[in-house]
């Protein structure tokens, strides 16, 4: 084991993070200056035709704007958009459709910047960054901006790590960089009797919990899809609380944290959820800091000032001149100062009484936790987080112990900047990069914006670390499997759906629980007919033969040679017809539309399918492969889209979006029949041709591990097999 120089590592991370920020800033400026607002809305990067519904004071004294659709434009429901809670955006007067490119330049810097805090069907709520901002009374729009706030916190964390003296590094930090080895765990510790809160835990879950409890510095819990990773973490949290430990529990996204809060709430654990409570379930909402500051015994000391501030906010729009407005702003400034002081005392009291604090990784660096200390940091979905993100709670908490949970064989964090190796590879292959993100933003067709290729821990070497290398990865490379425990029983998939990803990714170690191993659509708790489709757990529709060609979204628009926001998004109309046929067959057999999901790697195909299926099958769910990670459905249909004579597969080749190489089959290519035999598929050849071949990397692993009872893959084996 060779240790890594901590200062050099932090310096490298700072450089990589700066590249990533510049890529994001350049993307935002390029998009807003080269594309009309209507195109930006279609791509999910903007929301048009809004008016101000209400203005009030929120948590921390922030001004909250609620924006709804202009009644003159249409009904109250907002159109489909890509804005999500936490997105940085600008609220501004909507540009006129006739504005030329020069007039649109820099539009992302105009208006009031803020953060999306709530997304509803009829409205979007934004918390403004600055006070005393005049909002135009006319037609408004929201445009998504680069999130430089996140990078500032990441840079602060890495700069702090860079400047730390060796004497300041605690034992955990030394272990995380290989400057010392993890403390050996005795056999007695691993076999110690534990009083389980949930006696139904399986052996691999109990083993992982015992291991995490016994570890002094670091423990990795590898949870493949459906193996009850969150269930295991809940038991681990309860066991640590029994041992009088104080915990900081984090995840890279709000949904990953909320999932834990929801599961913990039934155990009456004293906890606080940091961050804005938007989109939380009622049981989760009651634990958010925002709600607790309003409902706690001390809440009354701030409620009176909040009411006075709201009254001032309302009076601003009624003022007739600038002098009156400035006077009100002055009064509000003093009220905000007093409000924050009172609110700070309430928050401090709440946090001190909490044994578990939960937040996103980024949120753990907020001022609320500045003086709080913890015994253990737990990071869920650690394989989807940048390493720099994981260091935020580690540095903030002062905890001597870290537990990472995740699956390093699923999707990586999204990386927009390419390292030098990727750029060289891109030049060699001549491939254009694409962007299909989980939030529904369409492909951007800009060469230096692509999700970096997935990861392989065998290739993670000192000196070659990039942003794609997660902390989970690096620690596995550094210390080996001795610091990891894997969960091996999955409770989601039919065993034939599970067989292929188990063999290809998890060394054949996954086992299907008795309760799920043979379940089919015909076994749903409502009447489903026994048909060729419903009795089969896995179906492959092979479109090979060239009669199902892909095309780009703009092929029908005549925008040849033009730079388009949607130019690189692929669609396959004939394949979409097969999707519609298969969905129709399932629904006709009795399967409810809300139990079916359709996933595809291309947002062009997603838009095409949405147009033709949403109205016909209300309740059906459609999403990108990335966006469907962490979800599950009774039946999942995967549309691979790619079908071309050149056998180009684009980012279908990404390792963590796709299955890895199987030890049981040739690592280069294998007959599709062998793949189908391995997963017990029932092949259906839509077009003629000889025996098709396919590289097994070409079947999306994330998509393949989402269905419970039925998986249908539609694609051209001739294209994806090369």
ABEGO torsion letter per residue (X at the ends): XBBBBAAAAAAAAAAAAAAAAAAAAAAAAAAAAABBAAAAAAAGABBBGBBBABBBBBBGGBBBBBBBBBAAABBABBBBBABBBGBBBBBBBBBBAABBAAAABGAAABEBBBBBABBBAABBBBBBABBGBBBBABBBBBBBBBBAAAAAAAAAAAAAAAABBAAABBAAAAAAAGABBBBBBBAAAAABBBBBABAABBAAAAAAAAAAAABAABBBBBBBBGAGAAAAAAAAAAAAAAAGBBBBBBBABAAAAAAAAAAAAAAGBBBBBBEBABGBBAAAAAABAAAAAAABAAAAAAAAAAAAAAAAAAAAAABABAAAAAAAAAAAAAAAAAAAAAAAAAAAAAAAABABBBBBAAAAABAAAAABBBABBBBBGAAABBAAAAAAAAAAAGBABBBBBEBAABBBBBBABBBAAAAAAAAAAGBBBBBBBAAGBBBAGBAABBBBBBBBAAABBBGABBAABBAAAAAAAAAEAAABBBBABBAABBAAAAAAAAAAAAGGABBBBAAAAABBAAABABBBBBBAAAABABBBBBABGGABBBBBAAAAAGABGBBBAAAABBBBAAAAAAAAAAAAAAAAAGBBAAABBBBBABAAAAAAAAAAAAAABBGBBBBBAAAABGBBBABBBBBAGBBBAAGBAEAAABAAABBBBBAABBAABBBAAAAAAAAGBBBBBABBEBBBBBBAAABBAAAAAABAABBBBBBBAAAAAX
